[in-house]
Amino acid sequence: MEQILIVAIGAVFAAAAVVTIIRMVKGPSILDRAVASDVLLSEVLCIMGAEAVINRHTDTLPVMLMIAATGVLGTLAVARFVAKKHRGPGEGR
């Protein structure tokens, strides 16, 4: 029964990753691509977390924390870029 559950989890994550990668490639805007990359990072975190639970270890926790930090910093960078791009010449700094 456990093997069936593991295969089902893998299939769901694989399907979600394929759909997310399609959204990253097609776009149409940079914000769509940024959201898709955040979703893909979240999927990777979930896969690593599921693997840690299935194998009963915490070895991947530091890697998961670094991936989460990378996702947050990447989102902030994209948000700042888009905010500067849409800001008028006389607005703000």
C-alpha positions as CSV (number, residue, x, y, z in Angstrom):
1,M,0.0,0.0,0.0
2,E,2.9,2.4,0.8
3,Q,4.4,1.8,-2.6
4,I,1.1,2.8,-4.3
5,L,1.0,6.0,-2.3
6,I,4.6,6.9,-3.2
7,V,3.9,6.3,-6.9
8,A,0.7,8.4,-6.7
9,I,2.6,11.3,-4.9
10,G,5.3,11.1,-7.6
11,A,2.8,11.2,-10.4
12,V,1.0,14.2,-8.9
13,F,4.2,16.1,-8.4
14,A,5.5,15.3,-11.9
15,A,2.2,16.5,-13.5
16,A,2.4,19.7,-11.4
17,A,6.0,20.3,-12.4
18,V,5.2,19.8,-16.1
19,V,2.3,22.3,-16.0
20,T,4.5,24.7,-14.1
21,I,7.4,24.5,-16.6
22,I,4.9,25.0,-19.5
23,R,3.8,28.2,-17.7
24,M,7.4,29.3,-17.2
25,V,8.1,28.9,-20.9
26,K,4.9,30.3,-22.3
27,G,4.7,33.3,-20.0
28,P,3.2,35.7,-21.3
29,S,4.6,38.2,-18.8
30,I,7.6,38.2,-16.4
31,L,5.2,38.1,-13.5
32,D,3.7,34.8,-14.8
33,R,7.1,33.4,-15.1
34,A,8.0,34.6,-11.6
35,V,4.9,33.0,-10.0
36,A,5.6,29.8,-11.9
37,S,9.2,29.7,-10.6
38,D,7.9,30.2,-7.1
39,V,5.5,27.3,-7.6
40,L,8.2,25.1,-9.0
41,L,10.4,25.9,-6.0
42,S,7.5,25.0,-3.7
43,E,7.1,21.8,-5.5
44,V,10.7,20.9,-5.0
45,L,10.4,21.7,-1.3
46,C,7.4,19.5,-1.0
47,I,9.1,16.6,-2.9
48,M,12.2,16.9,-0.6
49,G,9.9,17.1,2.5
50,A,8.0,14.0,1.3
51,E,11.2,12.2,0.7
52,A,12.5,13.1,4.2
53,V,9.2,11.8,5.8
54,I,9.2,8.6,3.8
55,N,12.8,7.8,4.6
56,R,12.6,9.2,8.1
57,H,15.6,11.6,8.1
58,T,16.3,15.3,8.4
59,D,19.4,15.5,6.2
60,T,17.8,17.6,3.5
61,L,16.5,20.3,5.9
62,P,19.4,22.7,5.3
63,V,19.0,22.4,1.6
64,M,15.3,23.0,1.9
65,L,15.9,26.2,3.9
66,M,18.4,27.5,1.3
67,I,15.9,26.8,-1.5
68,A,13.2,28.6,0.4
69,A,15.5,31.6,1.0
70,T,16.4,31.6,-2.7
71,G,12.7,31.7,-3.7
72,V,12.0,34.6,-1.3
73,L,14.9,36.6,-2.5
74,G,14.1,35.9,-6.2
75,T,10.6,37.0,-5.7
76,L,11.7,40.2,-4.0
77,A,14.1,40.9,-6.9
78,V,11.4,40.4,-9.5
79,A,9.0,42.6,-7.6
80,R,11.5,45.4,-7.3
81,F,12.3,45.1,-11.0
82,V,8.7,45.2,-12.1
83,A,8.0,48.1,-9.7
84,K,10.8,50.2,-11.2
85,K,9.7,49.3,-14.7
86,H,6.1,50.5,-14.1
87,R,7.1,53.6,-12.2
88,G,6.8,56.9,-14.0
89,P,9.8,59.3,-14.5
90,G,8.7,61.7,-11.7
91,E,7.4,59.1,-9.2
92,G,9.3,58.0,-6.1
93,R,13.0,57.3,-5.9
